[in-house]
Amino acid sequence: MSIQHVSLRQLRVFEAAAVHRSFSKAADCLHLTQPGVSMHIKELETNAGLPLFERIGKRLHLTQAGEELLTHAREILKSLKDAEDALDGLKGLKRGRINLAVVSTAKYFAPQLLAQFGKEYPALEIRLAVSNRNAVIEQLVANEVDLAIMGRSPETLDTVAEAFARNPHVVIAAPDHPLARERRIPAQRLADENFIVREPGSGTRLAMQQYFDEHGVSCRVAMEMASNETIKQAVMAGMGVSFLSRHTIDLELKTRRLAILDVRGTPVMRQWHVAHLSRKRLSPTAAAFREYVLTRGREMLRAREAGA
């Protein structure tokens, strides 16, 4: 037998089993029976001439051959998906799929963009993944997503990234915090405050660190949290202050549950970008959404900023 005789069905079953590290979970995901999954894997191993999985204790692991095959299987399945999108695009954007990754701060406006775009193209399938900056970069590198909405992409990553809106970052506190009544607060005054911050790897944490480094201030990190929502709750409870994107606190400002501190050098202005790998050929649907972000996204965030 030869690896050339494998079927796409076998590759899809293999990828699901490799991701979940479980035949039963792969069966649930693909709506198959566990014996059916086992049969596909056995046939694939026969064609490959090598075992693809090994069980150590109670856990299922990929063998070296399995790791190698998984890399190529994903490339094959992704190429087929790209071909499907291209053909769908020739039908006039009536069908197709977009895989979009956004950094967690962008979740406060990205769903609105997707909803409006979806109204114009209701037959499109849109998949949204929300992660921190490092995870979004990993998804881009792995070619798991078509587009990403994020801050500036790393210089080491070969991407096409275009800015479409400003992303101001501010220092926030509970409304009854003593600094909430002061104006033109020097950055050095913040050295005595307990900061509740995002985790390392987030774009917000990176912007905060750059601000304090530029002003020669050592920030006292009291707590790290991976959720903007949890950080806001902690700040509202008086547990400390924080540094967040202005786009994440609209509701809390309107209801006067949070206050923006008037700190010199703030807001720290960053930019939102829509990015994709340079080597990636965007499908017509993904290209259409990119143009939509660059026009409607810019208009939407400018309107929100003007109404702040």
C-alpha positions in Angstrom: 0.0 0.0 0.0 1.1 3.6 -0.5 0.3 7.0 1.2 -1.0 8.1 -2.2 -4.0 5.8 -1.7 -5.3 7.7 1.4 -8.6 9.4 1.2 -9.6 12.9 2.3 -12.0 11.3 4.8 -9.1 9.5 6.4 -7.1 12.7 6.6 -10.0 14.6 8.3 -10.5 11.7 10.8 -6.7 11.6 11.5 -6.5 15.4 12.0 -9.5 15.3 14.4 -8.0 12.5 16.4 -4.6 14.2 16.5 -6.2 17.5 17.8 -8.3 15.9 20.4 -5.8 13.1 21.3 -8.8 10.8 21.5 -10.7 8.6 19.1 -13.9 9.0 21.0 -13.8 12.8 20.9 -12.9 12.7 17.2 -15.9 10.5 16.7 -18.2 13.0 18.5 -16.7 15.9 16.5 -17.2 14.2 13.1 -20.5 12.4 14.0 -19.0 9.0 13.6 -18.8 5.9 15.8 -15.6 5.2 17.7 -15.1 1.9 15.8 -15.5 3.9 12.6 -12.7 6.3 13.6 -10.5 3.4 14.6 -11.1 1.7 11.2 -10.1 4.9 9.3 -6.9 5.3 11.4 -6.0 1.7 11.0 -6.4 1.9 7.2 -4.3 5.1 7.2 -1.5 3.5 9.2 -1.5 0.6 6.8 -1.1 3.0 3.9 1.6 4.9 5.7 3.5 1.8 6.7 4.1 3.2 10.2 2.1 3.6 13.4 0.7 7.2 13.8 -0.4 7.0 17.4 0.9 5.4 20.6 -0.7 5.1 23.9 1.4 6.0 27.0 -0.5 5.3 30.1 -4.0 6.6 29.5 -3.0 9.3 27.0 -2.9 9.1 23.2 0.2 10.6 21.6 1.3 11.1 18.0 4.4 9.2 16.9 7.1 11.0 14.9 5.4 9.7 11.8 2.1 11.0 13.0 3.6 14.5 13.7 5.0 14.5 10.1 1.8 13.4 8.5 -0.3 15.9 10.5 1.8 18.8 9.1 1.1 17.6 5.5 -2.5 16.7 6.2 -3.2 20.2 7.4 -1.6 21.7 4.3 -3.7 19.5 2.1 -7.0 20.2 3.9 -6.2 24.0 3.9 -5.4 24.0 0.2 -8.8 22.3 -0.5 -10.5 24.9 1.7 -8.7 27.7 -0.2 -9.8 26.2 -3.5 -13.4 25.9 -2.3 -13.3 29.6 -1.2 -11.9 30.7 -4.6 -14.6 28.8 -6.5 -17.3 30.2 -4.2 -15.9 33.6 -4.9 -16.4 33.1 -8.6 -20.1 32.7 -7.8 -20.3 36.3 -6.7 -19.7 36.1 -2.9 -22.9 34.1 -2.5 -21.1 31.5 -0.5 -17.7 31.0 1.2 -16.0 31.0 4.6 -13.9 33.4 6.5 -11.7 32.4 9.4 -11.0 35.5 11.5 -8.8 35.9 14.6 -9.0 39.0 16.8 -7.2 40.0 19.9 -9.4 40.0 23.0 -9.7 43.8 23.1 -11.1 43.8 19.6 -14.1 41.7 20.6 -15.8 44.9 21.8 -16.3 46.0 18.1 -15.4 43.0 15.8 -18.8 41.3 16.2 -20.6 44.4 15.0 -18.5 44.5 11.9 -19.2 40.8 11.3 -22.9 41.2 11.8 -23.1 44.1 9.3 -21.0 42.2 6.8 -23.1 39.1 7.3 -26.2 41.0 6.4 -24.8 41.9 3.0 -23.6 38.3 2.4 -25.9 36.1 4.5 -24.8 32.8 2.9 -21.2 33.3 4.1 -19.9 31.2 7.0 -17.7 33.3 9.4 -15.6 31.7 12.1 -14.3 34.0 14.8 -11.5 33.2 17.3 -10.7 35.5 20.2 -7.3 35.2 21.8 -4.5 37.3 23.2 -1.8 38.8 20.9 0.6 35.9 21.1 -2.1 33.3 20.3 -3.3 35.3 17.3 0.2 35.5 16.0 0.5 31.8 16.3 -2.7 31.3 14.4 -1.4 33.5 11.6 1.9 31.6 11.4 0.1 28.3 11.3 -2.1 29.6 8.5 -5.2 28.7 10.6 -6.9 32.0 9.9 -7.4 34.2 6.8 -7.3 37.5 8.6 -6.5 38.9 12.0 -7.5 42.2 13.7 -4.8 43.2 16.1 -2.3 45.9 17.0 1.0 46.1 15.1 2.2 42.6 14.0 5.8 41.7 14.9 8.5 42.9 12.5 9.8 39.3 12.3 6.5 38.1 10.9 6.0 38.6 7.1 2.5 40.1 7.0 0.5 42.6 5.0 -1.0 44.8 7.8 -2.9 48.0 7.2 -4.0 50.4 10.0 -7.7 51.2 9.9 -8.5 53.0 13.3 -6.9 54.5 16.4 -6.8 52.5 19.6 -6.3 54.8 22.6 -5.2 53.3 25.9 -6.0 55.0 29.2 -5.4 54.6 32.9 -8.7 53.7 34.8 -9.8 53.7 38.4 -13.0 53.5 40.5 -14.8 56.9 40.4 -14.1 57.5 44.1 -10.3 56.9 43.8 -8.4 60.0 45.1 -6.6 60.5 41.7 -10.0 60.6 39.9 -10.3 64.3 41.1 -6.9 65.4 40.0 -5.7 66.8 36.7 -2.5 66.5 34.8 -1.2 63.7 37.0 2.5 63.0 36.5 3.3 59.4 35.4 5.6 59.1 38.4 2.5 59.4 40.7 1.4 56.0 39.4 4.4 54.2 40.9 2.6 53.9 44.2 -0.6 52.5 42.8 -1.5 48.8 42.6 -2.0 47.9 39.0 -4.3 45.1 37.8 -2.9 44.2 34.4 -3.3 41.9 31.4 -1.2 38.8 31.1 2.3 38.8 29.4 1.7 38.3 25.7 -1.2 40.6 25.4 -1.0 43.8 23.3 -2.4 45.9 26.2 0.3 44.7 28.5 2.9 45.5 25.9 1.6 49.0 25.4 1.5 49.6 29.1 5.0 48.5 29.6 6.3 50.7 26.8 4.5 53.7 28.3 6.1 53.2 31.8 9.5 52.5 30.3 9.4 55.7 28.3 8.6 57.7 31.5 11.1 55.8 33.7 8.4 54.5 36.0 8.4 51.1 37.7 4.8 49.8 37.7 3.7 47.9 40.7 1.8 44.8 39.4 -0.6 43.6 42.1 -2.5 41.1 39.9 -2.4 39.6 36.4 -5.7 38.7 34.7 -6.4 37.3 31.2 -9.8 39.0 30.9 -10.6 42.7 30.4 -14.0 42.1 32.0 -12.4 40.7 35.2 -10.0 43.5 35.3 -12.8 46.1 35.1 -14.7 44.4 37.9 -11.6 44.4 40.1 -11.0 48.1 39.4 -14.6 48.9 40.2 -14.3 47.1 43.5 -11.4 49.4 44.4 -8.7 46.7 44.3 -6.4 48.9 42.2 -6.1 50.8 38.9 -5.4 49.5 35.4 -4.3 50.4 31.9 -6.8 49.3 29.2 -8.0 50.2 25.7 -10.6 53.0 25.7 -12.7 50.8 23.5 -13.3 48.3 26.3 -14.9 50.7 28.8 -17.8 52.5 27.0 -20.6 51.0 29.1 -18.8 51.5 32.4 -18.0 55.2 31.6 -21.7 55.9 30.6 -22.9 54.3 33.9 -20.1 56.1 35.9 -18.7 52.9 37.3 -15.2 53.7 36.1 -13.2 56.9 35.6 -10.4 57.7 33.3 -7.5 59.2 35.1 -6.0 62.4 33.6 -2.4 61.2 33.4 0.1 63.1 31.4 1.1 61.3 28.2 -2.2 59.5 27.9 -4.2 58.4 26.1 -1.4 56.2 24.7 -2.3 56.0 21.0 -2.0 52.7 19.2 -3.5 51.6 15.9 -5.8 48.7 14.9 -4.6 46.7 12.0 -6.2 44.1 9.7 -3.4 41.6 8.8 -2.7 38.5 6.8 0.4 36.5 5.9 2.2 38.0 2.9 2.4 34.6 1.2 -1.3 34.0 1.7 -3.6 34.4 -1.3 -6.9 35.7 0.1 -10.1 34.2 -1.2 -12.6 36.7 -2.7 -14.7 36.6 0.4 -11.7 37.2 2.7 -10.5 40.1 0.5 -14.0 41.6 0.5 -14.1 41.5 4.3 -10.7 43.1 4.5 -11.9 46.0 2.4 -15.0 46.1 4.6 -12.9 46.5 7.7 -10.7 49.2 6.2 -13.8 51.3 5.3 -16.7 50.5 7.7 -14.3 49.6 10.6 -12.6 53.0 10.3 -16.0 54.7 10.2 -17.5 52.8 13.1 -14.5 53.4 15.5 -14.3 57.1 14.5 -18.0 57.4 15.4 -17.5 55.7 18.7 -14.5 57.9 19.5 -16.4 61.0 18.6 -19.3 60.0 20.8 -17.1 59.3 23.8 
